[in-house]
């Protein structure tokens, strides 16, 4: 079933568009079902447009179970949200010459750019993407021509659109809570792992109190399990956040392939202090001259990273000071 929500004519033939970037999102479900979403960002005459496809597929049968298409003018682009369950690849143009005229693609161009994936003549597009405009469930099928794009990390992609990733992390609150001399109560933590396709997603949550206010620190990291033929375990995505909450909430343990839960070894209130290399060297993989690290016996917080701003505001759990427990016990204690 195809749901079309086409609210603009920017994709008409001979339109001149500026390609601003694209993202592709993959989510795996039970058995052979997958969700593939494509986000394409365009500009035309100073206006912003986004062309988004949501495609729920049966990978074993190579068919679409449900498809939704949105093409609309927008004040601000909509970006896919990173979660522990999905995998996202970000693309930007290889060069600054991003303005292209949309036209029917010849059979030769179709073969060269898209490997003949769109047989027939009703194909429109440019050097960055193509789509079908035929009646039926294949209408507006989108394919990216990745040979003209470069894959980039999320921070670089977001900066292309004037978005400060560190500001999204609520850095001011982070520095306030983890300020040197602050008294904090460590209430518990967990670290969960989920495997998605060929990557691992690791999610860590730390629950703390300060001045009777509850806070949840969250860090989501994704690791590439295999690049080429060598397992490198390379992190390609990290997102951290700190938020004030009324009640602690944690996801169900069934959402993880593996889950470790921790409670404080004692009920002492911890004092945040500056840590030297001897204290944090085992947990923070940075040189002492590159970071400003605050913390206590339960965790170390990299408040500032002078050489890599994208790694600021990162908490490392010092599990030796905690006691491992069951998920149910941690939930009941929170």
Beta strands, then each sheet from edge to edge (+ up, - down):
strand 1: 2-6
strand 2: 16-28
strand 3: 33-44
strand 4: 47-58
strand 5: 63-73
strand 6: 86-93
strand 7: 99-101
strand 8: 103-104
strand 9: 123-125
strand 10: 129-132
strand 11: 142-144
strand 12: 149-152
strand 13: 183-196
strand 14: 199-210
strand 15: 213-224
strand 16: 234-245
strand 17: 258-264
strand 18: 270-271
strand 19: 273-274
strand 20: 291-295
strand 21: 299-305
strand 22: 314-317
strand 23: 322-325
sheet 1: 1+ 5+ 4- 3+ 2- 6+ 12-
sheet 2: 1+ 5+ 4- 3+ 2- 7+
sheet 3: 8+ 9- 10+ 11-
sheet 4: 16+ 15- 14+ 13- 17+ 23-
sheet 5: 16+ 15- 14+ 13- 18+
sheet 6: 19+ 20- 21+ 22-
end
